[in-house]
Structure formats: C-alpha cells, structure tokens
Amino acid sequence: MQTGSIEELDAFQPYPVEIIPGKIYLGNFRQACDPQIQKDLKIKAHVNISMEAGPFFKGDADKLLHIKVEDSPEANISPFLRLLCHFIEIHLELDSVILVFSTLGISRSCAAILAYLVHQNEQTLKRSWAYLKKCKNNMCPNRGLVAQLSQWEKIVLGDCITDVMDLVY
C-alpha cells in the first residue's frame, strides 16, 4: 500500500478545520456547499471570501457575509475587516457556529481568520499566525493579504509589531 505525501494528506480534508472549538471552522467552497457537513458541524452562519456565490442561506441574508475578493496579491480585503470581525462577534453572541471559507480555504479565508484572531484576542499577527498554522498546516495567505494584515495589526494594537518577513509559510 502506497501512502500519500504530507501535502496530499493536508490537501485531503473532508471536513473544515476547527479554529475555535465548536464555534469557528475554516474550510473551502466545496465544504461550504456540502449539506452533510453543515448539518454535522451545526453551521449556522457563513463568511464567504471568494468571488463565487453559492447556495448558502437563501432567504436569510443575516447568516451570510459574502466578501467578494479576488485571489490575487492585488486584492484589497482591508475595507472589510471591521465588518468581518463584527459579523463573527454577532454570530458568536447568538451561539451560531460559523464557517469561514474561500475557494480552496488556503489564502483569503486564512487571512480573514487571522484578522479576526488579532482583533478578538488583541494579539500580534505573529502569535495569531502560529496558532492558525497549528490548526491548518497548509495555510498560505498571499503576500498582498499579509501586508494588509500587518496594517490591521497596527490599527488594532496601535503599532506594527510583527515583522512579516519572520512569518513561516
């Protein structure tokens, strides 16, 4: 029997990864479209950070935040970060389980989770990065998003503390 490489195993994630136990999950577009996953994880709200629209919470717009951002280094996610954090906070207060996802669940959705962790815990981008990397080993926000997260850290914490060159990709 041949075993797959670490990358292949990491890429094969039938379910979203748990970021905050029983509260926030990080996944991809395919997982967000899977009714069985939604049911099993009791997902009650979605943060969709991709260009694609999906069959999510039709008729209940309060449960969906769709941030239309391209998967490119030029993509501008900064204007949406306060809204993103506010949406997640409201749904956590309502005891909703939230799925944050992008097309592949590797770049844009990871950037969104990092922004939330910096905001929520008032912790450095570096510390948030290390935590997320433990949850999702193949995370890889593009350089443009990382630069914006560095600015977000400055907004939230009052200073740029993390040297983005120190972040382990």
HURA-V670964 format. One line per field, one symbol per residue. ss: DSSP state (H for helix, E for strand, - for the rest). Layout:
# HURA-V670964
ss=???
This chain:
# HURA-V670964
ss=-----HHHHHH-----EEEE---EEEEEHHHH--HHHHHHH-EEEEEE------------HHHEEE-----------HHHHHHHHHHHHHHHH---EEEEEE-----HHHHHHHHHHHHHH---HHHHHHHHHHH-------HHHHHHHHHHHHHHH------HHH---
